């Protein structure tokens, strides 16, 4: 699949961010602007999903919650097989800041992109006169495709340049990373279905928070610490 191949190349060859002990307001500022930009667009476009709590609706659906749990478990198990922290200490300050901020901010960005793609799909189906189940599938597929493109781009061009290199490069890891791209696509599918079928933003936030927590525990990037380790103050 060309999209997955492109993401794999981005992940493998994108230069990792400078992993220094010096806090960077430019780096943290870029992350904060990303979150705030998504929030501003959400408010500007008056998206209703963040202001409705539809988690019980998702949880009541056996297939919906099962898909979320299964895709999360598989993707994070694979991620744990290839991600390394290279003896970096646990980031006690940055971890909760990143998990809370990114699970909210980036999920807003994901919702915006999915709805943009779905809107384009809806416009096209109306233009060609497609209706019924085929129309709904086309609308969802358009949103999902936009989600995949955006997810690969933001990770390859933004996150992979902020986080230090953190993937094993042995033969086994390279094979697992190819499977991991499929697992990440399945995870994305479960999130998009949650957006589309249940109009549920907060379940995706919860599952995204788990993904971010695994990243911070497994990779331990030095972000949002605000003090240097050589200053004598633990961060």
C-alpha positions, -999 to 999 in steps of 0.1 A, spaced: 0 0 0 17 32 -11 6 53 19 20 28 44 53 25 24 56 63 24 50 64 62 76 37 67 102 56 47 94 88 67 98 70 100 131 53 90 149 82 74 135 113 91 163 129 112 156 125 149 153 156 171 183 168 190 182 149 223 200 174 245 197 182 282 189 218 275 152 228 274 142 242 241 114 268 240 114 265 203 107 228 204 81 229 232 66 261 217 60 243 184 42 215 202 21 240 222 12 260 190 2 227 173 -23 220 202 -35 255 204 -40 257 166 -62 226 167 -82 241 196 -87 274 178 -99 257 147 -123 235 167 -138 266 183 -139 286 151 -157 258 132 -179 250 162 -174 213 161 -200 197 184 -181 164 192 -158 178 220 -188 192 238 -208 159 239 -199 130 261 -207 99 240 -183 75 257 -212 54 272 -226 50 236 -193 36 224 -188 14 255 -223 -1 250 -213 -13 215 -195 -46 218 -179 -44 185 -169 -7 189 -151 -11 223 -137 -45 213 -121 -30 182 -107 0 201 -91 -23 227 -78 -49 203 -62 -24 179 -47 -5 208 -32 -36 225 -17 -50 193 -2 -17 181 13 -9 214 27 -44 219 44 -41 185 57 -6 193 72 -18 226 92 -44 206 110 -18 185 111 15 206 141 22 229 149 49 254 187 44 254 189 47 292 172 82 293 156 88 327 119 88 331 106 123 324 85 129 355 75 165 345 71 162 308 52 129 308 19 141 323 21 174 304 26 156 271 0 129 277 -27 153 287 -18 180 261 -13 157 232 -43 134 238 -65 165 237 -47 187 212 -38 161 186 -71 143 189 -88 176 180 -65 178 150 -74 143 140 -111 150 143 -107 182 122 -89 163 95 -113 134 95 -143 157 92 -126 176 64 -120 144 45 -156 132 52 -170 166 40 -151 163 7 -164 128 3 -199 140 11 -196 167 -16 -184 142 -42 -211 117 -34 -238 145 -38 -221 157 -70 -224 122 -86 -257 114 -70 -245 85 -49 -269 76 -20 -275 50 7 -249 26 21 -225 33 -8 -226 70 0 -219 65 37 -190 41 29 -176 67 5 -179 95 30 -162 75 58 -135 62 34 -127 98 24 -124 108 60 -103 78 69 -80 84 39 -75 120 50 -67 108 85 -41 83 73 -24 109 51 -23 135 79 -12 109 105 18 99 84 27 134 75 25 148 110 46 120 124 72 120 96 76 158 93 69 170 128 71 144 156 100 124 142 120 156 141 112 164 178 117 130 193 152 115 193 159 84 172 142 56 191 138 26 169 159 -5 168 175 -11 135 182 -48 136 166 -72 111 139 -84 135 129 -48 143 127 -38 107 103 -67 100 82 -58 130 80 -21 120 64 -31 87 37 -50 106 34 -20 130 24 3 101 -6 -20 95 -14 -21 132 -13 17 133 -36 18 103 -60 -6 121 -58 16 152 -66 47 131 -95 28 115 -110 22 150 -106 58 159 -122 70 127 -151 46 132 -156 60 167 -157 95 153 -181 85 125 -205 60 140 -207 72 176 -197 108 171 -175 101 202 -145 124 207 -136 115 243 -131 77 238 -105 85 212 -89 110 237 -87 82 263 -71 57 239 -48 84 225 -36 92 261 -26 55 265 -6 56 233 11 88 244 19 73 278 35 43 262 56 66 241 68 86 271 75 56 291 92 37 263 111 65 245 114 91 273 120 122 252 134 152 270 105 175 264 86 198 288 111 196 316 119 234 318 152 229 336 185 214 325 198 183 341 231 199 347 215 226 368 213 202 397 175 202 397 157 170 389 134 172 359 
